[in-house]
């Protein structure tokens, strides 16, 4: 029997111990991820707001200096033993650590440990603060996947977990708690953890623990930090016309595959460019290229650096609020797409610790708004830009990360049930179109990985 089949025979005592481990783990992870989120927002938002709003000629030079200094420091750290694993997104490392814990010996089901999990988690948090806190482009959700998985594995070790099932449950619930801390959407966070780890396979025993972990993070967020949804969309009617359904599917086709392919190509070419620099200077080179893109757009068309740098929530929030400024112009939105692709690619490929989940949502939302404007101009129809932004966010999330159920749940929890029908249609169409596309090498899109494939890690 594999670990899931053996788990069916767990005693009530074992289940109670696992629940206690998950609860303790969720509280700890919520605290670490909340501090990381606060630190990144305090530093990045302050820096980018200063550059955008300061009426002094040298403000962009401050941004360039901080970005390059942060990149140089990252390059120096990445040369030290143990720091190279916390570079880039972090999701592939977390998935690898999760899957290689499998031990195909029925007579010895104890989990294996090697690397110090707590040390890896805190190094990842420090690298993320050094990357995103200096104004680089990327999301927090990718890095906290590794933070949550590592802290889950560390707690399993400290509490002497004796089975592979318990270890993996702690790791998976740790991912759900970490993502739930940032999204404040417990159901979407639990589904995200399952889908990103297992691909097409939903393991319901694991899902139950993930839901428990995500609910704990949600309750702590609301009790101590107040409820702050990641995005707020205006209300929309529950009834849609056939034309709206058709255009929704068209948006999914026009956005999903192109965004995923553009992301992949951008990662490939930006990586080739920054790898020409020596390893110690690679971070500084990537930061310099990132700064050139942002400052160039700032001087050329007056683009707020927050549209192409930082975590990206600023742009989506402005779109959903009905900004009638430059965001109402198609050419400006397309410049944001190109700029965000480049800055995110340079940040991640040069060793920066940043995620691709939120950038993919930004790209989808901006592309959706652009598509709405083009269709309105071509057909003369009055279209809801907000609807196309939401559909673009959901379809891009499916295309880039491959989590259709989590994308639908996110729309329902964050934007409201009235946006559900078009999101379901868009996510279904997108998943079929992009089934064989995957940004993460370790993500099992076709079938769950069930055997060892690499040397043991901390998992």
C-alpha positions in Angstrom: 0.0 0.0 0.0 1.1 3.6 -0.6 1.1 6.3 2.0 -2.5 7.4 1.2 -3.8 3.8 1.5 -2.0 3.3 4.8 -3.5 6.5 6.1 -7.0 5.1 5.8 -6.1 2.9 8.7 -4.9 5.7 11.0 -6.1 5.5 14.5 -8.1 8.4 16.1 -5.0 9.1 18.2 -2.9 9.6 15.1 -5.6 11.8 13.5 -5.8 14.0 16.6 -2.0 14.3 16.6 -2.0 15.3 13.0 -4.7 17.9 13.5 -2.7 19.4 16.4 0.4 19.5 14.3 -1.4 21.2 11.5 -3.0 23.8 13.8 0.3 24.6 15.5 2.0 24.8 12.1 -0.6 27.1 10.7 -0.3 29.6 13.5 3.5 29.7 13.2 3.4 30.0 9.4 0.7 32.8 9.6 3.0 34.8 11.9 6.1 34.4 9.6 4.2 35.1 6.4 2.4 38.1 7.9 5.7 39.6 9.0 7.2 39.0 5.6 4.2 40.6 3.9 4.4 43.6 6.2 8.1 44.0 5.6 7.8 43.8 1.8 4.9 46.2 1.6 6.5 48.7 3.9 9.7 48.9 2.0 8.6 48.3 -1.6 5.4 50.5 -1.5 7.2 53.3 0.2 10.1 53.3 -2.3 7.9 53.1 -5.4 5.4 55.7 -4.1 8.3 58.1 -3.5 9.6 57.6 -7.0 6.1 58.1 -8.5 5.1 61.1 -6.5 8.3 62.9 -5.6 8.7 66.1 -7.7 12.6 65.9 -7.8 14.7 64.9 -10.8 16.9 62.4 -8.8 14.0 60.2 -7.6 14.5 57.6 -10.4 18.2 57.4 -9.5 17.3 56.4 -6.0 15.2 53.5 -7.4 18.1 52.4 -9.7 20.6 52.5 -6.8 18.4 50.5 -4.4 17.6 47.9 -7.1 21.2 47.4 -8.1 22.4 47.4 -4.5 19.8 44.7 -3.7 20.8 42.7 -6.7 24.5 42.9 -5.9 23.8 41.7 -2.3 21.7 38.8 -3.6 24.5 37.8 -6.0 27.0 37.7 -3.1 24.6 35.7 -0.9 23.8 33.2 -3.7 27.5 32.2 -3.8 27.3 31.1 -0.2 26.4 27.5 0.6 22.7 26.9 1.0 21.6 30.2 -0.4 21.3 29.2 -4.1 18.2 27.1 -3.2 16.3 30.2 -2.2 16.9 32.1 -5.5 14.1 32.4 -8.1 10.5 31.5 -7.5 10.8 28.7 -5.0 7.8 26.6 -6.0 9.9 24.1 -7.9 12.1 23.6 -4.9 9.1 23.1 -2.7 7.5 20.6 -5.1 10.8 18.7 -5.4 11.2 18.6 -1.6 7.6 17.3 -1.3 7.8 14.5 -3.9 11.2 13.1 -3.0 10.2 12.2 0.5 8.6 9.1 -0.9 10.2 5.9 0.4 9.1 2.8 -1.5 9.7 0.3 1.3 6.7 -1.0 3.2 8.8 -2.3 6.0 10.3 1.1 6.8 7.7 3.9 6.3 9.6 6.6 8.3 10.1 9.9 6.5 13.6 11.0 5.5 15.2 14.3 6.4 18.4 15.9 5.3 18.5 19.7 4.9 17.6 22.0 7.9 14.1 23.0 6.9 13.7 26.0 9.3 17.0 27.4 8.0 15.8 27.1 4.4 12.5 28.8 5.2 14.0 31.8 6.9 16.7 32.2 4.2 13.8 32.2 1.7 12.0 34.9 3.7 15.2 37.0 3.9 15.9 36.6 0.2 12.3 37.6 -0.7 12.5 40.7 1.5 15.8 41.6 -0.2 14.3 41.2 -3.6 10.8 42.6 -3.4 11.6 45.0 -0.7 14.0 46.8 -3.0 11.3 47.4 -5.6 11.9 44.4 -7.9 9.0 42.8 -9.8 7.2 39.6 -8.6 4.7 38.2 -6.2 4.9 36.9 -2.7 2.8 33.8 -3.2 5.5 31.8 -4.9 8.2 32.4 -2.2 5.7 31.6 0.7 5.0 28.2 -0.9 8.5 27.2 -0.1 8.4 29.0 3.3 5.2 27.1 4.2 6.4 23.7 2.9 9.8 24.1 4.7 8.2 25.2 8.0 5.8 22.3 7.8 8.6 19.8 7.3 10.5 21.4 10.1 7.6 21.1 12.5 7.1 17.4 11.5 10.7 16.8 12.4 10.5 18.6 15.7 7.3 16.7 16.7 8.9 13.4 15.5 6.4 12.6 12.8 6.7 8.8 12.2 4.9 8.4 8.9 5.2 9.7 5.3 1.5 10.6 5.4 2.0 12.9 8.4 5.1 14.5 7.0 3.4 15.3 3.7 0.3 16.5 5.4 2.3 19.0 7.4 4.1 20.1 4.2 0.9 20.5 2.2 -1.1 22.2 5.0 1.9 24.6 5.4 1.6 25.6 1.8 -2.2 26.2 2.2 -1.7 28.3 5.4 1.1 30.4 3.8 -0.9 31.1 0.6 -4.1 31.7 2.7 -2.3 34.3 4.7 -1.7 36.4 1.6 -4.9 35.7 -0.4 -7.3 35.7 2.6 -9.3 33.2 0.6 -9.2 29.8 2.5 -11.0 27.6 -0.1 -8.9 28.9 -3.0 -5.7 28.5 -1.0 -6.4 24.9 0.0 -7.3 24.0 -3.6 -4.2 25.8 -4.8 -2.0 23.7 -2.5 -3.5 20.5 -3.8 -3.5 21.4 -7.5 0.0 22.8 -7.6 1.4 19.7 -5.9 -0.7 16.9 -7.3 -1.8 18.3 -10.7 -4.9 16.5 -11.9 -5.3 14.5 -8.6 -7.3 15.7 -5.6 -6.5 13.8 -2.4 -9.4 14.5 -0.2 -7.8 13.5 3.1 -5.1 16.1 2.3 -7.7 18.6 1.2 -9.4 18.4 4.6 -6.2 19.3 6.5 -5.4 22.0 3.9 -8.8 23.6 4.5 -8.3 23.4 8.3 -4.9 25.2 7.9 -6.2 27.8 5.5 -9.2 28.6 7.8 -6.8 29.1 10.7 -4.8 31.6 8.7 -8.0 33.3 7.6 -9.3 33.6 11.1 -6.0 35.0 12.4 -5.9 37.5 9.6 -9.4 38.8 10.3 -9.0 38.7 14.1 -5.7 40.5 14.4 -5.2 42.3 11.1 -8.7 43.0 9.9 -10.3 41.7 6.6 -8.4 43.1 3.6 -9.4 41.4 0.3 -6.6 41.2 -2.2 -8.8 42.8 -4.9 -12.2 44.6 -4.8 -14.5 44.5 -7.9 -17.7 46.5 -8.3 -20.9 44.4 -8.2 -22.2 42.8 -11.3 -25.6 41.2 -12.2 -25.9 37.4 -12.0 -27.5 37.2 -15.4 -25.4 37.1 -18.6 -26.3 37.3 -22.2 -25.2 34.7 -24.8 -22.9 37.4 -26.3 -21.2 37.9 -22.9 -20.6 34.2 -22.5 -19.2 34.1 -26.0 -17.0 37.1 -25.5 -15.8 35.6 -22.2 -14.7 32.4 -24.0 -13.0 34.6 -26.6 -11.1 36.4 -23.9 -9.9 33.2 -22.5 -8.7 32.0 -25.9 -7.1 35.4 -26.7 -5.4 35.7 -23.3 -4.6 32.4 -21.8 -2.2 30.6 -24.2 -0.5 33.9 -25.4 0.2 35.0 -21.8 1.6 31.5 -20.9 3.7 31.4 -24.0 4.9 35.0 -23.6 5.8 34.2 -20.0 7.8 31.2 -21.0 9.6 33.0 -23.8 10.4 36.0 -21.7 11.9 33.8 -19.0 14.0 32.0 -21.6 15.4 35.2 -23.2 15.9 37.2 -20.1 17.7 34.3 -18.5 20.0 34.0 -21.5 20.8 37.7 -21.2 21.5 37.9 -17.5 23.6 34.7 -17.5 26.2 36.4 -19.6 27.2 38.2 -16.4 29.4 36.5 -13.8 27.4 34.7 -11.0 28.3 37.3 -8.4 27.2 40.2 -10.7 24.1 38.4 -12.1 21.8 39.8 -9.6 23.0 43.4 -10.1 22.8 42.9 -13.9 19.2 41.7 -13.7 18.3 44.6 -11.3 19.9 47.1 -13.7 17.9 45.8 -16.7 14.8 45.9 -14.5 15.5 49.5 -13.6 16.2 50.5 -17.2 12.7 49.1 -18.3 10.9 50.9 -15.4 12.7 54.2 -15.6 12.6 54.2 -19.4 8.8 53.8 -19.4 8.6 56.5 -16.6 10.4 59.1 -18.7 9.0 58.0 -22.1 5.3 57.9 -21.4 5.0 59.0 -17.7 4.2 55.4 -16.5 4.0 55.0 -12.8 6.8 52.5 -11.8 4.2 50.6 -9.7 2.7 49.3 -12.9 5.8 47.3 -13.8 7.6 46.9 -10.5 6.5 45.6 -7.1 3.9 43.0 -6.6 1.3 44.3 -9.1 -1.8 44.7 -7.0 -1.7 48.5 -7.6 -2.4 48.1 -11.3 -5.3 45.6 -10.9 -6.8 47.7 -8.1 -6.8 50.8 -10.4 -8.4 48.8 -13.2 -11.2 47.5 -11.0 -11.8 51.0 -9.5 -12.6 52.3 -13.0 -9.5 54.5 -13.5 -10.2 56.8 -16.4 -6.6 58.0 -16.7 -4.0 56.3 -18.9 -5.3 52.9 -18.0 -8.3 53.6 -20.3 -5.9 53.6 -23.3 -5.1 50.3 -25.1 -1.6 51.2 -26.1 -0.7 52.1 -22.5 -2.1 48.8 -21.2 0.0 46.9 -23.8 3.1 48.7 -22.6 2.3 47.6 -19.1 2.1 44.0 -20.3 5.5 44.1 -22.1 7.1 46.0 -19.2 5.8 43.7 -16.5 6.9 40.6 -18.5 10.4 42.0 -18.8 10.9 43.2 -15.2 9.5 40.0 -13.8 11.7 37.9 -16.1 14.9 39.9 -15.2 14.1 39.7 -11.5 13.5 36.0 -11.3 16.1 34.9 -13.9 18.8 36.9 -12.2 18.3 35.0 -8.9 15.7 37.2 -7.3 13.3 35.5 -4.9 9.9 36.4 -6.3 6.8 34.6 -7.5 4.9 34.3 -10.8 1.4 33.9 -9.5 0.5 37.6 -8.9 2.4 38.8 -12.0 0.4 36.3 -14.1 -2.8 37.7 -12.6 -1.7 41.2 -13.4 -0.9 40.3 -17.0 -4.3 38.5 -17.3 -6.2 41.4 -15.8 -4.4 44.0 -18.0 -4.8 41.9 -21.1 -8.5 41.4 -20.3 -9.0 45.2 -20.0 -7.2 45.7 -23.4 -9.4 43.1 -25.1 -12.5 44.7 -23.7 -11.5 48.1 -25.1 -10.6 46.6 -28.6 -13.9 44.7 -28.7 -15.9 47.7 -27.7 -14.2 49.9 -30.3 -14.8 47.2 -33.0 -18.4 46.2 -32.2 -19.8 49.3 -30.6 -21.1 47.2 -27.7 -21.0 48.5 -24.1 -18.8 46.0 -22.3 -18.0 45.7 -18.6 -14.2 46.2 -18.4 -14.4 44.8 -14.8 -15.8 41.5 -16.1 -13.0 41.2 -18.6 -10.4 42.0 -16.0 -11.7 39.2 -13.7 -12.0 36.7 -16.5 -8.4 37.6 -17.6 -7.1 37.1 -14.1 -8.7 33.7 -13.8 -7.7 32.4 -17.2 -4.1 33.7 -16.9 -3.8 32.0 -13.5 -4.9 28.7 -15.1 -2.6 29.1 -18.1 0.6 30.0 -16.1 0.2 28.0 -12.9 -2.3 25.3 -13.9 -4.8 25.5 -11.1 -8.3 25.7 -12.6 -10.3 24.9 -9.4 -8.3 27.3 -7.3 -8.8 30.0 -9.9 -12.5 29.5 -9.9 -12.6 29.5 -6.1 -10.5 32.6 -6.0 -13.0 34.5 -8.2 -15.9 33.3 -6.0 -14.3 34.2 -2.7 -12.6 37.5 -3.8 -14.8 39.0 -6.5 -18.2 37.4 -5.6 -20.5 34.7 -6.9 -21.9 36.9 -9.6 -18.6 36.6 -11.5 -18.6 32.8 -11.1 -20.3 31.7 -14.4 -18.0 33.5 -16.8 -15.0 32.5 -14.7 -16.0 28.8 -14.8 -16.3 29.0 -18.6 -13.0 30.8 -19.0 -11.1 28.5 -16.7 -12.5 25.4 -18.5 -11.6 26.7 -21.9 -8.1 27.8 -20.7 -7.3 24.5 -19.0 -8.1 22.6 -22.2 -6.0 24.9 -24.3 -2.9 25.0 -22.0 -3.0 21.5 -20.6 0.5 20.7 -21.7 2.0 24.1 -20.7 3.7 24.3 -17.3 6.0 26.9 -15.9 7.0 24.7 -13.0 9.2 21.7 -14.0 8.2 19.7 -10.9 4.4 20.2 -11.3 2.6 17.0 -12.4 0.1 18.3 -14.9 -0.7 14.9 -16.3 -0.4 12.6 -13.4 0.8 12.8 -9.8 4.4 11.9 -9.1 4.6 8.8 -6.9 8.2 7.8 -6.7 11.7 9.1 -5.9 13.4 11.1 -8.6 16.2 13.0 -6.8 18.5 12.8 -3.8 16.9 13.3 -0.5 16.2 16.9 0.6 14.7 18.3 3.8 11.1 17.2 3.0 
